[in-house]
Amino acid sequence: MKKVAVIFANGFEEIEALSIVDVLRRADIDALSVGLEKKNVTGAHGVELKTDMVLDDLKVEEFEMIILPGGLPGAKHLAQSEKLGVVLREFDTNNLKIGAICAAPWALSTAGVLKSSYTCYPGFEAEVKHKGYVSDVNVVKDQNIITSRGPATAMEFALEVVKELRGEARYQEVKNGLLFK
């Protein structure tokens, strides 16, 4: 079974990143934490952790999806990473799933993989600089791209990823186990 890469840059939003990894693992999806530049990273609110691997070691063919948590300055680091841009374009070229939440759609826009519709943290669409911002839904799916708004929507986003990758039955099972309404 292929894996999902969740990219951790220094300044990542802890609620988003850890909720996503947790929910995917509950669905028996091999979600790996991937440090943008190094294994040891620090979140926007001071949470320190050691990732499973670093981006330099990521082999796209081993993954079915890549996900970018937001947070600042984490999203800025993601958007400025040329290496990540190359990886995102390779995922897109191979029609693999790409997810981004909060401020992280900025990196998708910078890499040129954002499609016609997306959402992000309210007000951050000015930084994303891409037409098609949707303000009235928590999760937007457009072709192979899934985006979401922010920390409070992280569980909903992660559950949508479960549905996309493993189907309705697994989605319902995990959703019910989390008491998510």
C-alpha positions in Angstrom: 0.0 0.0 0.0 1.3 3.4 -0.9 1.9 6.2 1.7 0.9 9.8 2.3 3.5 12.4 3.0 2.6 15.2 5.4 5.2 17.9 5.1 6.4 19.7 8.3 8.3 23.0 7.9 9.4 25.0 10.9 6.5 27.1 12.0 3.8 24.4 11.0 0.3 24.7 12.5 0.3 21.9 15.1 -3.4 21.2 15.2 -3.5 20.8 11.4 -0.4 18.7 11.0 -1.0 16.3 13.9 -4.7 16.0 13.4 -4.1 15.0 9.8 -1.4 12.4 10.6 -3.6 11.0 13.4 -6.8 10.7 11.5 -5.1 9.1 8.5 -3.3 6.5 10.7 -6.7 5.7 12.4 -7.8 4.8 8.8 -4.8 2.5 8.4 -3.2 4.9 5.9 0.6 5.0 6.2 0.9 8.7 6.9 4.5 9.8 7.2 5.7 13.0 8.7 8.3 14.5 6.4 10.6 17.4 7.4 11.0 20.0 4.7 14.7 20.4 5.4 15.5 18.4 8.6 13.9 15.8 10.8 13.7 18.0 13.9 11.0 20.7 13.5 9.3 23.2 15.7 5.6 24.2 15.3 4.2 27.7 15.3 3.3 27.3 18.9 6.5 25.8 20.1 5.7 22.1 19.8 8.9 20.2 18.9 8.9 16.9 17.1 11.1 14.5 15.1 9.7 13.6 11.7 9.8 10.2 10.1 12.0 11.3 7.2 13.1 14.4 5.2 11.9 15.6 1.8 15.3 14.8 0.2 14.5 11.1 0.8 11.0 11.2 -0.5 10.4 9.0 -3.6 7.2 10.2 -5.3 6.4 6.7 -6.7 6.1 5.3 -3.1 3.3 7.8 -2.3 -0.3 8.3 -3.3 -0.7 11.8 -1.8 1.2 14.7 -0.3 -0.3 17.1 2.3 0.9 20.5 3.4 -0.3 21.8 6.8 -0.4 25.6 7.1 0.7 27.9 9.9 3.1 30.7 9.8 5.9 30.9 9.2 5.6 27.3 8.0 3.5 28.0 5.0 6.0 30.7 3.9 8.9 28.1 4.1 6.8 25.7 2.0 6.1 28.3 -0.6 9.7 29.4 -0.8 11.1 25.8 -1.2 12.1 25.1 -4.8 12.7 21.5 -3.8 9.1 21.2 -2.6 7.9 22.9 -5.8 9.6 20.2 -7.9 8.0 17.5 -5.8 4.5 19.1 -6.0 4.8 19.3 -9.8 5.8 15.7 -10.0 2.8 14.7 -7.9 0.6 16.8 -10.2 2.1 15.5 -13.4 1.4 11.9 -12.2 -2.2 12.9 -11.2 -1.5 12.0 -7.6 -3.5 13.7 -4.8 -2.2 16.9 -3.3 -3.7 18.5 -0.1 -3.1 21.8 1.6 -4.8 23.6 4.5 -4.8 27.1 6.0 -2.0 29.2 4.5 -0.4 26.2 2.6 -2.3 26.7 -0.7 0.2 29.5 -1.1 2.8 26.8 -1.9 0.5 25.1 -4.4 0.0 28.4 -6.2 3.8 29.1 -6.2 4.4 25.6 -7.6 1.8 26.2 -10.3 -0.4 23.2 -9.3 -3.4 24.9 -7.8 -6.5 24.3 -10.0 -9.5 26.6 -10.6 -11.2 26.3 -7.2 -9.6 26.3 -3.7 -10.0 27.5 -0.2 -7.6 28.7 2.5 -7.4 30.7 5.7 -9.8 33.7 5.3 -7.9 36.7 4.2 -4.9 34.7 3.0 -6.2 34.4 -0.5 -4.5 37.7 -1.2 -1.1 36.0 -0.5 -2.1 33.0 -2.6 -2.8 35.3 -5.6 -4.9 32.7 -7.5 -8.4 33.2 -8.9 -11.0 30.7 -7.7 -11.0 31.3 -4.0 -14.1 29.7 -2.3 -15.0 31.3 1.0 -18.2 29.5 2.1 -17.1 25.9 2.4 -14.5 24.2 4.6 -13.1 21.7 2.1 -12.8 22.2 -1.6 -11.9 19.3 -4.0 -10.8 20.2 -7.6 -9.4 17.5 -9.7 -6.5 16.0 -7.7 -6.3 18.9 -5.3 -8.0 19.1 -1.8 -7.8 22.3 0.2 -9.2 23.5 3.5 -9.5 26.6 5.6 -7.6 26.2 8.9 -7.2 24.6 12.3 -10.9 24.2 13.1 -11.4 22.4 9.7 -8.4 20.0 10.0 -10.5 17.0 11.2 -13.0 17.5 8.4 -10.2 17.9 5.9 -8.5 14.7 7.1 -11.7 12.8 7.0 -12.3 13.9 3.4 -8.8 12.6 2.6 -9.8 9.3 4.1 -12.9 9.2 2.0 -10.9 10.1 -1.2 -8.2 7.5 -0.6 -10.1 4.6 1.1 -13.8 5.1 0.3 -17.1 5.9 2.0 -17.2 2.9 4.4 -13.8 3.6 5.9 -14.6 7.3 6.1 -17.8 6.5 8.0 -16.0 4.1 10.3 -13.3 6.6 11.3 -15.7 9.5 11.5 -18.0 7.6 13.9 -15.1 6.5 16.0 -14.0 10.1 16.4 -17.6 11.2 17.3 -17.3 13.7 14.4 -20.6 15.3 13.4 
